[in-house]
Amino acid sequence: MTSALLVIHGLAIILILYHHIVYPLLLNWLTRGKPQDQGITIDMPENNLPEITILIPAHNEAQWIAEKVLNLATLDYPQDKLTILILCDGCTDNTVDIAKQYTTYPECQGLNLHIIDFPENRGKVSVINEGMKFVKTELVAMSDVSALISIDALKLSAQKFLDPEVGVVNSHYQLYNAQDGEQSYWLYQSKIKQQESLLASTLGAHGAFYIFRSKLFTELEHDTINDDFILPMRIVEQGYKVKQLKDVHALELEASCNTMDQQRRKRISAGNIQQVMRLKSLLRPKYKQVAFLFASGKALRVAIPFLMIVTYLSNAMLLSKHSIFVYEFILQNLFYLLLLIEIRYGFASHNRYIKMVSYMFRGHLSGLVGALDYLIHRHRKPWKKV
């Protein structure tokens, strides 16, 4: 019994350390010296640029829809090669009216923009599936209403598709008004995604802005939670790559408080379990580096909250076996106590490293709740704003 406990305890610790420390260091080492995936600087003639459709699902986005329409009007792309579809999913506010009003502004006159008003709130995934039926272009861009896209994002992304192996291009996600620890966390995540892209393929994309080949789209299951992960990775399953361009920016305008962030991360964590189950084929050896990235990153992340519990409980059961386990147990309790005090009172508000660890710990707590919720209920309701 003791031997089994020691193995379980040691394995749990190794996996936790591997995910948080060893894996990022491995990525650093494996991508050292590789050229960065930046925007291609060649000047493509406009008549050679592919046609693009931008799909923008919207549900009660009255706060940001005006900024989004104006942002779309600034994009540097030939207007005759750009179609924009704002897909309003049963909005109960004045999102539709504001969008229509701003399309009449002088700066928006040349936009080939269509507002499709679905009367019933069916959920984001249903809207995406429906919106794809209107697409006639080679490339499709997905974007959130509350995210502003950099002016040259479409041109830089389109040029990346000159590589026939590229199926998806992802943007560099940034926050306009981040809470404590959030900015550091997303900078860390962006670095990981950039390194994944250099090694093989970025895992998933970000709904703020990404673009893909329309012919590679496969209809999403109605209960899909993390659509911006499932959709790109289904394209990876077909043998294509997701590339992260650091010069293509998506700026998130909507700020989040701790409560909003916890709800969002619970949903994402539930989606993490779902996507591992639905994309388990990517763990096969034939996917090589992608399988390594998927196992080390997304698949293991799902297990981290449970591994933390296993580590704590097995440590408690080994206290009588050796003094080292007593010291370890004390350190674990001090660590969790300090993090809980930091979360509650913010005693280290100026230390960005402690803030980032605290933010990640809150994420694991939310992940545990989200994972249990998905495993117990296995159903999702139409999307609601957090």
C-alpha positions in Angstrom: 0.0 0.0 0.0 2.8 2.4 0.9 4.7 1.7 -2.3 1.6 2.4 -4.4 1.0 5.6 -2.5 4.6 6.7 -3.1 4.3 6.0 -6.8 1.0 7.9 -7.1 2.3 10.8 -5.0 5.6 11.0 -7.0 3.9 10.7 -10.4 1.4 13.5 -9.5 4.2 15.8 -8.5 6.2 15.0 -11.6 3.2 15.7 -13.9 2.4 19.0 -12.2 6.0 20.2 -12.5 6.3 19.0 -16.0 3.2 20.9 -17.2 4.2 24.2 -15.5 8.0 24.2 -15.7 9.5 21.4 -17.8 7.2 21.8 -20.8 7.7 25.6 -21.2 11.5 25.0 -20.9 11.3 22.2 -23.5 9.5 24.5 -25.9 12.2 27.2 -25.3 14.9 24.7 -26.1 13.2 23.1 -29.1 12.4 26.4 -30.8 15.7 28.1 -30.1 17.1 29.7 -33.2 13.9 29.2 -35.3 12.8 32.3 -37.2 9.7 33.9 -35.7 6.3 33.7 -37.4 5.8 37.3 -38.2 3.8 39.0 -40.9 5.2 38.5 -44.4 6.6 41.8 -45.7 6.2 41.0 -49.4 3.8 43.4 -51.2 1.1 41.2 -52.9 -0.8 42.8 -55.8 -4.3 43.4 -54.6 -5.7 41.4 -57.5 -3.9 38.4 -56.2 -5.3 38.6 -52.7 -7.9 36.0 -51.9 -11.5 36.8 -51.1 -12.3 36.8 -47.3 -15.6 36.6 -45.4 -15.5 37.9 -41.7 -18.1 36.1 -39.5 -19.0 38.0 -36.3 -21.4 36.2 -34.0 -23.2 38.7 -31.7 -25.5 38.3 -28.7 -26.5 41.5 -26.8 -23.4 43.4 -27.8 -24.8 46.9 -27.8 -21.9 48.2 -25.8 -19.2 47.3 -28.4 -21.0 46.9 -31.8 -20.4 50.5 -32.9 -16.6 50.3 -32.2 -16.5 47.0 -34.1 -18.2 48.4 -37.2 -15.9 51.4 -37.3 -12.9 49.1 -36.8 -14.0 47.0 -39.7 -14.1 50.1 -41.9 -10.4 50.8 -41.2 -9.1 47.4 -42.3 -6.6 47.6 -45.1 -8.1 45.2 -47.6 -9.7 45.6 -51.0 -13.4 46.2 -50.4 -14.5 44.1 -53.4 -12.7 41.1 -51.9 -14.1 41.5 -48.4 -17.6 40.4 -47.1 -18.6 41.0 -43.5 -21.5 39.1 -41.9 -22.7 40.2 -38.4 -24.7 37.3 -37.1 -27.1 38.5 -34.4 -28.2 35.6 -32.3 -31.6 36.5 -30.8 -30.4 39.8 -29.4 -32.8 41.4 -26.8 -31.0 44.7 -26.7 -30.4 47.3 -29.5 -27.3 45.6 -31.1 -29.0 45.3 -34.5 -30.3 48.9 -34.5 -26.8 50.3 -33.6 -25.1 48.1 -36.2 -27.5 49.3 -38.9 -27.1 52.9 -37.9 -23.3 52.8 -38.1 -23.3 51.2 -41.5 -24.8 54.5 -42.8 -21.8 56.5 -41.6 -19.6 57.9 -44.4 -16.5 55.9 -43.3 -18.6 52.7 -43.5 -20.3 53.4 -46.9 -18.0 51.1 -48.9 -18.3 48.1 -46.6 -19.9 45.0 -48.0 -21.5 44.4 -44.6 -24.6 42.4 -44.0 -26.5 42.1 -40.7 -28.3 38.8 -40.3 -30.9 39.0 -37.4 -31.8 35.5 -36.1 -34.9 36.0 -33.9 -34.1 33.1 -31.6 -31.1 32.7 -29.3 -29.8 29.3 -30.4 -26.2 29.7 -29.2 -22.9 30.7 -30.8 -22.1 27.3 -32.4 -25.5 27.2 -34.2 -24.9 30.7 -35.5 -21.4 29.7 -36.8 -22.8 26.7 -38.5 -25.6 28.8 -40.0 -23.2 31.6 -41.0 -20.9 29.2 -42.9 -23.7 28.4 -45.3 -23.5 32.0 -46.6 -19.7 31.8 -47.2 -18.6 31.8 -50.8 -15.0 32.9 -50.3 -11.7 31.0 -50.0 -10.9 32.3 -46.5 -13.1 32.9 -43.5 -12.2 35.1 -40.5 -13.9 34.7 -37.1 -13.9 37.6 -34.7 -15.5 38.7 -31.5 -17.5 41.9 -31.3 -15.5 43.3 -28.4 -12.2 42.8 -30.1 -10.5 45.3 -32.4 -8.4 43.9 -35.3 -5.2 45.5 -36.4 -5.5 47.4 -39.6 -3.2 45.1 -41.7 -4.4 41.8 -40.1 -6.2 40.5 -43.1 -3.3 41.2 -45.6 -0.7 39.7 -43.3 -2.9 36.6 -42.7 -3.8 36.2 -46.3 -0.1 36.1 -47.3 0.6 33.4 -44.8 -1.9 31.1 -46.7 0.6 31.1 -49.7 2.0 28.2 -47.7 -0.3 25.3 -48.7 0.3 23.5 -45.4 -1.2 26.4 -43.4 -4.9 25.9 -42.7 -5.4 28.4 -39.9 -3.8 31.7 -38.9 -4.2 32.9 -35.3 -3.7 36.4 -33.9 -1.7 37.7 -31.0 -4.4 38.3 -28.2 -4.0 41.4 -26.0 -6.1 43.0 -23.3 -6.9 46.7 -23.2 -7.9 46.7 -19.5 -6.5 43.6 -17.7 -7.1 42.8 -14.0 -4.2 41.8 -11.7 -2.2 38.9 -13.0 -4.3 38.5 -16.2 -2.0 40.5 -18.5 1.1 38.5 -17.3 -0.8 35.2 -17.8 -1.9 36.1 -21.4 1.6 37.2 -22.3 2.8 33.8 -21.0 0.1 32.0 -23.0 1.0 34.0 -26.2 4.6 33.0 -25.8 3.6 29.3 -25.5 1.4 29.6 -28.6 4.2 31.3 -30.6 6.6 28.5 -29.7 4.0 25.8 -30.5 3.6 27.5 -33.9 7.4 27.5 -34.5 7.7 23.8 -33.5 4.6 22.5 -35.4 1.2 24.0 -34.9 -0.4 26.3 -32.4 -3.0 24.4 -30.4 -6.4 26.1 -31.2 -6.9 29.8 -31.8 -8.6 32.7 -30.0 -12.1 33.8 -30.9 -11.0 37.4 -30.9 -9.6 36.9 -34.4 -8.5 33.9 -36.4 -8.8 33.0 -40.1 -9.0 29.6 -41.9 -9.6 28.0 -45.3 -13.3 27.7 -45.8 -13.1 24.3 -47.6 -11.7 22.8 -44.4 -14.6 23.7 -42.2 -16.6 20.8 -40.7 -19.9 21.5 -39.0 -19.6 21.8 -35.2 -21.6 19.7 -32.8 -24.4 21.8 -31.3 -23.0 21.3 -27.7 -19.5 22.4 -28.6 -18.1 24.6 -25.8 -14.7 25.9 -27.0 -15.5 26.4 -30.7 -12.3 28.4 -31.2 -10.3 25.3 -30.3 -12.4 22.5 -31.8 -12.8 24.2 -35.2 -9.0 24.9 -35.8 -7.9 21.5 -34.4 -10.4 19.7 -36.7 -8.4 21.3 -39.5 -5.2 20.1 -38.0 -6.7 16.6 -38.0 -6.9 16.9 -41.7 -3.1 17.4 -42.0 -2.9 21.3 -41.9 -1.1 23.6 -39.5 -2.3 26.5 -37.3 0.2 29.4 -37.3 0.5 32.2 -34.8 1.4 35.6 -36.3 2.8 38.0 -33.7 2.2 41.0 -36.0 -1.5 40.2 -36.3 -3.2 41.7 -33.2 -6.6 41.4 -31.6 -7.3 43.8 -28.8 -10.0 42.8 -26.3 -11.9 45.9 -25.1 -14.2 44.3 -22.6 -12.7 44.2 -19.1 -13.5 41.4 -16.7 -13.8 41.3 -12.9 -12.8 38.2 -10.9 -16.4 36.9 -10.9 -16.7 37.2 -14.7 -13.2 35.7 -15.2 -14.1 32.7 -13.0 -17.3 32.0 -14.9 -15.4 32.2 -18.2 -12.7 29.9 -17.0 -15.2 27.4 -15.7 -16.7 27.3 -19.2 -13.3 27.0 -20.8 -12.3 24.2 -18.4 -15.5 22.2 -19.2 -14.6 22.7 -22.9 -11.1 21.5 -22.2 -12.4 18.1 -21.1 -14.8 18.0 -24.0 -12.1 18.8 -26.6 -9.7 16.2 -25.3 -12.4 13.6 -25.6 -13.4 14.7 -29.1 -9.9 15.3 -30.4 -8.2 12.3 -28.8 -7.1 11.1 -32.3 -4.5 14.0 -32.2 -2.6 12.0 -29.5 -1.8 9.3 -32.0 2.0 9.0 -32.9 1.3 9.9 -36.6 0.7 13.5 -35.5 4.2 13.6 -34.1 5.0 17.1 -32.6 1.3 18.0 -32.5 0.6 14.9 -30.4 3.4 15.9 -28.0 2.1 19.5 -27.8 -1.5 18.3 -27.3 -0.6 15.8 -24.6 1.8 18.2 -22.7 -0.4 21.2 -23.0 -4.2 20.8 -23.3 -4.6 17.2 -22.2 -2.5 17.5 -19.1 -4.0 20.8 -18.2 -7.4 19.1 -17.7 -5.8 16.8 -15.2 -3.8 19.4 -13.1 -6.6 20.3 -10.6 -7.2 16.6 -9.9 -3.4 15.9 -9.7 -3.1 18.7 -7.1 -5.8 17.1 -5.0 -4.1 13.7 -5.4 -0.8 15.2 -4.3 -2.3 16.8 -1.2 -4.2 13.7 -0.1 -1.5 11.2 -0.7 0.9 13.5 1.1 -1.4 13.5 4.1 -1.6 9.7 4.0 2.2 9.5 4.0 2.9 11.8 7.0 3.7 8.9 9.3 6.2 7.3 6.9 9.0 9.9 6.9 9.7 13.4 8.2 10.2 14.6 4.7 6.4 14.2 4.0 5.7 16.3 7.1 7.8 19.1 5.8 6.3 18.8 2.4 2.8 18.9 3.9 3.6 22.0 5.8 5.0 23.7 2.7 1.9 22.7 0.7 -0.4 24.2 3.3 1.6 27.4 3.5 1.6 27.7 -0.3 -2.1 27.3 -0.5 -2.7 29.6 2.5 -0.6 32.4 1.0 -2.3 32.1 -2.4 -5.8 32.2 -0.7 -4.7 35.3 1.3 -3.4 36.9 -1.9 -6.6 36.2 -3.7 -8.7 37.6 -0.9 -6.6 40.6 0.2 -4.0 41.2 -2.5 -1.1 41.5 -0.2 1.5 41.2 -3.1 -0.4 43.5 -5.5 2.9 44.9 -7.0 4.6 41.6 -7.6 3.7 40.4 -11.1 5.1 36.9 -10.6 3.0 36.3 -7.5 0.0 37.8 -9.3 0.5 35.4 -12.2 0.8 32.4 -9.9 -2.3 33.5 -8.1 -4.2 34.0 -11.4 -3.1 30.5 -12.5 -4.2 29.0 -9.2 -7.6 30.6 -9.5 -7.8 29.2 -13.0 -7.2 25.7 -11.6 -9.9 26.2 -9.0 -12.3 27.3 -11.7 -11.1 24.4 -13.9 -12.0 21.9 -11.2 -15.5 23.3 -10.8 -15.9 23.5 -14.6 -14.6 20.0 -15.2 -16.9 18.5 -12.5 -19.9 20.4 -14.0 -19.2 19.0 -17.4 -18.7 15.4 -16.2 -21.9 15.6 -14.2 -24.2 17.4 -16.5 -22.8 16.9 -20.1 -25.1 19.6 -21.6 -24.8 23.2 -22.4 -27.4 25.9 -22.8 -27.3 28.7 -25.5 -24.5 31.2 -24.8 -25.1 34.0 -22.3 -22.9 37.0 -21.7 -20.8 36.4 -18.6 
